[in-house]
């Protein structure tokens, strides 16, 4: 599952980098269907970071990885 998640994160990364941010995959907890990420750069202090995580990262991961996934910032 971690490899699948990593591939999706790589697809998302250019969109965040375009706005001066980035994303780092910290951990995947398959038994809990949780993905832990760290937003970096402009994304780390952005007021819209939570929306980016839920509407961007989490939604994309749910569409592309078979398991239901919850994204948690660390």
C-alpha positions in Angstrom: 0.0 0.0 0.0 2.9 2.4 0.8 4.2 2.1 -2.7 0.8 2.9 -4.2 0.4 5.9 -2.0 3.9 7.1 -2.8 3.1 7.0 -6.6 0.0 9.1 -6.0 1.9 11.6 -3.9 4.4 12.0 -6.7 1.5 12.9 -9.0 0.2 15.5 -6.6 3.6 17.0 -5.8 4.0 19.2 -8.9 0.7 21.0 -8.2 1.9 21.9 -4.7 5.3 22.9 -5.9 3.8 25.3 -8.4 2.5 27.3 -5.5 5.8 27.2 -3.6 4.9 24.2 -1.4 5.6 20.5 -1.2 4.4 17.3 0.5 6.4 14.6 2.2 5.0 11.1 2.8 5.8 10.3 6.5 4.1 6.9 7.0 1.3 4.6 5.9 -0.6 2.6 8.5 -2.4 0.0 6.3 -4.5 -1.6 9.1 -6.0 1.8 9.9 -6.1 3.1 6.3 -4.2 6.2 7.4 -1.6 8.2 5.5 0.6 10.6 7.4 2.1 13.5 5.5 3.9 16.7 6.1 3.2 19.8 4.1 6.2 21.9 3.4 7.2 25.3 2.1 4.3 27.7 1.4 1.8 24.9 2.1 3.0 24.5 5.7 1.6 27.8 6.9 -1.1 28.3 4.4 -4.6 29.0 5.7 -6.0 26.6 3.1 -3.7 23.7 4.0 -6.5 21.7 5.6 -8.6 22.1 2.5 -5.7 21.1 0.3 -5.3 17.9 2.4 -9.0 16.9 2.4 -10.1 18.1 -1.1 -6.8 17.5 -2.9 -4.6 14.9 -1.4 -7.1 12.7 0.4 -9.6 12.8 -2.4 -7.0 11.8 -5.0 -5.7 9.0 -2.8 -9.2 7.6 -2.3 -9.7 7.6 -6.0 -6.4 5.9 -6.9 -5.8 3.5 -4.0 -8.2 0.7 -3.4 -8.5 1.2 0.4 -10.5 4.0 2.0 -7.8 6.5 3.2 -7.7 9.2 5.7 -4.9 11.7 5.4 -3.4 13.1 8.7 -0.9 16.0 8.8 2.1 15.6 11.1 
